Structure formats: C-alpha cells, structure tokens
Amino acid sequence: MEDKFIKIQGDKYRTGVTLQEYKGSYFLVSSKESEDGKKVWHDWAFPQNKDREPGEKAWPVKVKLGNSASEAMEMLQLLLAAFKAPDSSKQQQPAPDDYDSDVPF
C-alpha cells in the first residue's frame, strides 16, 4: 500500500496524518505538507528513556492501528464510535426549579 496523506481541513500549517503500512502493520503518522503540496514530511520526536531523558535516536510520531488491514479498520471503527458516544462529563445539568425567579427583566 502506498502512503496516503490526509490533510486537516482549514489548518493553516498544512498538518495532517499519513496512513502508512510498514512490514504488514498499519499506522497513523503525524505529518506536514509542503506549501506546493508535492512533498510530505513526518514529525519526529526523541522518546524518553526510563529516567525521563530524551533518547539518542529520533522516531516518527505514529500510532499503531493493527497488524493487518482488518485490525486497522476495526480500530478505526472503535475510534469513530468513541467520538459518537455521548460524553457524560459534557451533558448539561438540569436547571434548578427557581432558575427563572431572579431574571432582571
């Protein structure tokens, strides 16, 4: 599979993610697109060691989705479901019974 860059719509820095297959596993890689749109660069980071110090070698910033295309698709479906699920912390609290009693108009 050829790498596929997906740009974040409306982002002025031309950032997005690249869907990448590497040795049979599938990843989302943090990426940026060139101004002319002809080149894509991956973001790199130095992972911390057990002492919380930066490692010696930089690695691309990526998230593994699965060891096969079907596992990757299942993971993406689970992520999509997580976005669609109601978030209990964001639900509105019911207004108290005397909510309108002190309205100044």
C-alpha positions as CSV (number, residue, x, y, z in Angstrom):
1,M,0.0,0.0,0.0
2,E,1.2,3.5,-0.9
3,D,1.3,6.1,2.0
4,K,-1.8,8.3,2.0
5,F,-1.6,11.8,3.4
6,I,-4.9,13.2,4.8
7,K,-4.7,17.0,5.4
8,I,-6.7,18.6,8.3
9,Q,-9.2,20.9,6.5
10,G,-8.8,24.6,7.3
11,D,-5.4,24.1,9.1
12,K,-3.1,27.0,8.1
13,Y,0.0,24.9,8.9
14,R,-0.9,22.2,6.4
15,T,-0.8,19.4,9.1
16,G,-2.5,16.1,8.9
17,V,-1.9,12.4,9.2
18,T,-0.4,9.8,6.9
19,L,-1.9,6.3,6.7
20,Q,1.2,4.1,6.4
21,E,1.8,0.4,6.1
22,Y,5.1,-0.8,7.4
23,K,6.1,-4.5,7.5
24,G,2.4,-5.6,7.4
25,S,1.3,-3.2,10.3
26,Y,-0.8,-0.1,9.8
27,F,0.0,3.3,11.4
28,L,-1.2,6.9,11.6
29,V,1.8,9.2,11.3
30,S,1.8,12.9,12.3
31,S,2.7,14.7,9.1
32,K,3.0,18.1,7.3
33,E,2.6,19.0,3.7
34,S,4.9,21.4,1.7
35,E,3.5,24.7,0.5
36,D,3.2,23.4,-3.1
37,G,1.6,20.2,-1.9
38,K,4.2,18.0,-3.6
39,K,6.0,16.7,-0.5
40,V,5.0,15.3,2.9
41,W,7.3,15.3,6.0
42,H,6.7,13.2,9.1
43,D,7.0,14.7,12.5
44,W,9.9,13.1,14.6
45,A,10.5,13.0,18.3
46,F,13.1,11.7,20.8
47,P,11.3,9.2,23.0
48,Q,12.1,9.3,26.7
49,N,14.0,6.6,28.4
50,K,13.2,5.2,31.9
51,D,14.9,8.2,33.5
52,R,12.7,10.6,31.5
53,E,15.7,11.8,29.4
54,P,15.4,12.1,25.7
55,G,16.7,9.1,23.8
56,E,19.6,9.2,21.3
57,K,17.6,8.4,18.2
58,A,14.5,10.2,16.9
59,W,11.5,8.2,15.8
60,P,8.5,9.2,13.7
61,V,5.4,10.2,15.8
62,K,2.9,7.5,15.0
63,V,0.1,5.4,16.4
64,K,-0.2,1.7,15.5
65,L,-3.7,0.7,14.3
66,G,-3.2,-3.0,13.9
67,N,-1.2,-5.9,12.4
68,S,-3.4,-6.2,9.4
69,A,-5.8,-4.2,7.3
70,S,-8.8,-5.7,9.0
71,E,-7.4,-5.0,12.5
72,A,-6.7,-1.4,11.5
73,M,-10.2,-1.0,10.1
74,E,-11.7,-2.4,13.4
75,M,-9.6,0.1,15.4
76,L,-10.7,3.0,13.3
77,Q,-14.3,1.9,13.8
78,L,-13.8,1.8,17.5
79,L,-12.3,5.3,17.4
80,L,-15.2,6.6,15.4
81,A,-17.6,5.0,17.9
82,A,-15.8,6.8,20.7
83,F,-16.4,10.1,19.1
84,K,-20.1,9.3,18.6
85,A,-20.7,8.1,22.2
86,P,-22.2,10.7,24.5
87,D,-19.7,12.1,26.9
88,S,-21.3,12.1,30.4
89,S,-19.0,14.9,31.6
90,K,-20.3,17.3,28.9
91,Q,-24.0,16.6,29.5
92,Q,-25.9,19.7,30.6
93,Q,-27.1,19.7,34.2
94,P,-30.8,20.3,34.7
95,A,-31.7,23.8,35.7
96,P,-32.9,24.3,39.3
97,D,-36.7,24.9,39.8
98,D,-36.2,28.6,40.7
99,Y,-33.9,29.2,37.7
100,D,-36.1,32.0,36.2
101,S,-37.1,33.5,39.5
102,D,-34.2,36.1,39.6
103,V,-34.2,37.2,36.0
104,P,-33.8,41.0,36.0
105,F,-36.2,41.6,33.0
